[in-house]
Amino acid sequence: MRHVRGSIESTESQVLKSWWRIRRRGASGSTVVAQASSAGTVEAKINFSTVMAASLRTSSPDIQDNLISLGHWLIARTMDSRLRELLPFQMPQPDSLSSPVQVIVGGLAVVGFCYTSYLLFSFIRLLLSVFVLPGASVSLKPFLSIRQSPSLTRSEQLRKFGPKGSWALVTGASDGIGKEFALQLARAGYNILLVSRTESKLAALASEITSKYSSTQTKTLAMDFAQNRDSDYARLEDSIDGIDIAVLINNVGKSHNMPVPFAETPEDEMMDIITINCFGTLRVTQLVLPGMIQRRRGLVLTMGSFGGLLPSPLLATYSGSKAFLQQWSTALGAEVASKGITVELVPAYLVTSAMSKIRRPTMLVPNPRGFVSSVLKSLGRSGGAQSIAYTSVPYWSHAIMAWGLTTLVGTMGKLPLGINKSMHEGIRKRALKKLEREKGKKAA
Ligand SMILES: NC(=O)c1ccc[n+]([C@@H]2O[C@H](COP(=O)([O-])OP(=O)(O)OC[C@H]3O[C@@H](n4cnc5c(N)ncnc54)[C@H](OP(=O)(O)O)[C@@H]3O)[C@@H](O)[C@H]2O)c1
């Protein structure tokens, strides 16, 4: 009905044009319309109602519909109450057609449609990112070509950051996730510089690597990040002097021994968490980054946590330290992207390790091998962290959780906070009971 404009009195010819258009679209009943259209005088108003009445008698439901909707439109448009009185059949009140309620309902329907489409698109993107696409460090061309095989080896996928023979530096390398990063990067052809506290564990891992990958070189450096000693960082600087560090894995981290209210957090635990997680990461990155900038390539990957995405009551200091890493890493990512360097923060949910105190893997808690493999295979893909730049949640169950939290629930609301709080209160209760039992056993 867009072609009908103005009030009924001044637009008879246009109204009649509409009739003609309706007539052309309609089938039977068109003669009734044609008769009306030929009336075309001031009397058209009356004829108009006659036409409406007449049209109702036609056998064509489509003509009837058209006439009725035109009638609706005209009444709504002209607000001509006389016209309404002339109509010989019941029509909805014109006021209700354009009532605020109807506008709101229409608006909500549009918003609902857009939001549902956005969620669907976002979920498909999540599935593609987690299950289908290779890491963004890999050219998609071979995957899109039917002639080339998409089976690039892990080492080929990681070559973007540095040639064969370049180095990967892994902090917190002797155990858990860090150890697995060291092993998988060695398999991908990187020489490995291993850093953590315990020299004996580092030496054992270095010999495991060289026995598995004979051409791989290793270096070890024992330092305690909690001490934040300049001399340790000077030794680290010496260790990387003259070598091409292509990959930095900022993995070292410390959490609370058990969930604890902030007011009761031991001061040394609080200081260690901030010193290791934040200062350690910043200082190591500052030593490594200038070389990467010079070579215009490299990967700076930092282990984050769901605790950084989601404020975690009773783990407040750890949660805050990981939130710090999230902000810092994303900001750094934007700073150095143009210099050819990939920065990625990986917020993990739980992974079996000494830190998590979980030994048996489950659907939600992978072992370090599966977890690290998912990280290395999807470098540069967001996984479940679509809304956070330079961040990836690649392990499938973690990705779905992170997607749900960031897209549907929200990470800072009272609902996730409440759930998180009662979960940590439960863990604290059990940990305290266990401590009591152990004390009792020792005393006995
Ligand atoms: N496991 C999880 O569920 C989980 C979840 C989210 C995020 N993360 C993050 O993932 C990272 C690794 O965690 P993980 O579970 O693999 O930990 P882990 O199994 O406890 O291993 C920690 C590693 O860091 C080293 N380390 C600890 N304190 C150190 C210090 N003060 N100075 C130097 N090295 C130190 C340890 O070796 P030494 O004892 O020999 O020094 C070990 O190699 C952490 O940043 C953690 O926050 C883990």
Ligand as a Chemical Component Dictionary entry (heavy atoms), coordinates in Angstrom:
data_LIG
# 
_chem_comp.id                   LIG 
_chem_comp.type                 NON-POLYMER 
_chem_comp.pdbx_formal_charge   0 
_chem_comp.three_letter_code    LIG 
# 
loop_
_chem_comp_atom.comp_id 
_chem_comp_atom.atom_id 
_chem_comp_atom.alt_atom_id 
_chem_comp_atom.type_symbol 
_chem_comp_atom.charge 
_chem_comp_atom.model_Cartn_x 
_chem_comp_atom.model_Cartn_y 
_chem_comp_atom.model_Cartn_z 
_chem_comp_atom.pdbx_ordinal 
LIG N1  N1  N 0  45.573 -26.379 36.308 1  
LIG C1  C1  C 0  44.481 -25.638 36.198 2  
LIG O1  O1  O 0  43.358 -26.067 36.463 3  
LIG C2  C2  C 0  44.615 -24.224 35.721 4  
LIG C3  C3  C 0  43.442 -23.518 35.457 5  
LIG C4  C4  C 0  43.547 -22.235 34.996 6  
LIG C5  C5  C 0  44.759 -21.650 34.804 7  
LIG N2  N2  N 1  45.895 -22.354 35.087 8  
LIG C6  C6  C 0  47.169 -21.673 34.905 9  
LIG O2  O2  O 0  48.061 -22.486 34.183 10 
LIG C7  C7  C 0  49.394 -22.263 34.601 11 
LIG C8  C8  C 0  50.067 -23.572 34.917 12 
LIG O3  O3  O 0  49.335 -24.230 35.908 13 
LIG P1  P1  P 0  49.547 -25.774 36.262 14 
LIG O4  O4  O 0  48.257 -26.276 36.726 15 
LIG O5  O5  O -1 50.251 -26.460 35.166 16 
LIG O6  O6  O 0  50.517 -25.625 37.518 17 
LIG P2  P2  P 0  51.450 -26.734 38.194 18 
LIG O7  O7  O 0  51.147 -28.079 37.692 19 
LIG O8  O8  O 0  51.374 -26.479 39.648 20 
LIG O9  O9  O 0  52.893 -26.318 37.650 21 
LIG C9  C9  C 0  53.449 -25.100 38.007 22 
LIG C10 C10 C 0  54.818 -24.967 37.377 23 
LIG O10 O10 O 0  55.332 -23.697 37.743 24 
LIG C11 C11 C 0  56.550 -23.891 38.459 25 
LIG N3  N3  N 0  56.577 -22.896 39.524 26 
LIG C12 C12 C 0  55.716 -22.791 40.548 27 
LIG N4  N4  N 0  56.059 -21.765 41.328 28 
LIG C13 C13 C 0  57.167 -21.224 40.802 29 
LIG C14 C14 C 0  57.996 -20.151 41.155 30 
LIG N5  N5  N 0  57.766 -19.429 42.256 31 
LIG N6  N6  N 0  59.059 -19.867 40.395 32 
LIG C15 C15 C 0  59.320 -20.611 39.288 33 
LIG N7  N7  N 0  58.575 -21.634 38.908 34 
LIG C16 C16 C 0  57.503 -21.954 39.653 35 
LIG C17 C17 C 0  56.505 -25.304 38.950 36 
LIG O11 O11 O 0  57.772 -25.902 39.020 37 
LIG P3  P3  P 0  58.656 -25.949 40.327 38 
LIG O12 O12 O 0  57.773 -26.390 41.434 39 
LIG O13 O13 O 0  59.778 -26.869 40.039 40 
LIG O14 O14 O 0  59.137 -24.574 40.467 41 
LIG C18 C18 C 0  55.772 -25.992 37.815 42 
LIG O15 O15 O 0  56.658 -26.283 36.788 43 
LIG C19 C19 C 0  49.299 -21.308 35.764 44 
LIG O16 O16 O 0  49.551 -20.000 35.341 45 
LIG C20 C20 C 0  47.874 -21.423 36.224 46 
LIG O17 O17 O 0  47.405 -20.251 36.846 47 
LIG C21 C21 C 0  45.842 -23.629 35.540 48 
# 
loop_
_chem_comp_bond.comp_id 
_chem_comp_bond.atom_id_1 
_chem_comp_bond.atom_id_2 
_chem_comp_bond.value_order 
_chem_comp_bond.pdbx_ordinal 
LIG N1  C1  SING 1  
LIG C1  O1  DOUB 2  
LIG C1  C2  SING 3  
LIG C2  C3  SING 4  
LIG C2  C21 DOUB 5  
LIG C3  C4  DOUB 6  
LIG C4  C5  SING 7  
LIG C5  N2  DOUB 8  
LIG N2  C6  SING 9  
LIG N2  C21 SING 10 
LIG C6  O2  SING 11 
LIG C6  C20 SING 12 
LIG O2  C7  SING 13 
LIG C7  C8  SING 14 
LIG C7  C19 SING 15 
LIG C8  O3  SING 16 
LIG O3  P1  SING 17 
LIG P1  O4  DOUB 18 
LIG P1  O5  SING 19 
LIG P1  O6  SING 20 
LIG O6  P2  SING 21 
LIG P2  O7  DOUB 22 
LIG P2  O8  SING 23 
LIG P2  O9  SING 24 
LIG O9  C9  SING 25 
LIG C9  C10 SING 26 
LIG C10 O10 SING 27 
LIG C10 C18 SING 28 
LIG O10 C11 SING 29 
LIG C11 N3  SING 30 
LIG C11 C17 SING 31 
LIG N3  C12 SING 32 
LIG N3  C16 SING 33 
LIG C12 N4  DOUB 34 
LIG N4  C13 SING 35 
LIG C13 C14 SING 36 
LIG C13 C16 DOUB 37 
LIG C14 N5  SING 38 
LIG C14 N6  DOUB 39 
LIG N6  C15 SING 40 
LIG C15 N7  DOUB 41 
LIG N7  C16 SING 42 
LIG C17 O11 SING 43 
LIG C17 C18 SING 44 
LIG O11 P3  SING 45 
LIG P3  O12 DOUB 46 
LIG P3  O13 SING 47 
LIG P3  O14 SING 48 
LIG C18 O15 SING 49 
LIG C19 O16 SING 50 
LIG C19 C20 SING 51 
LIG C20 O17 SING 52 
# 
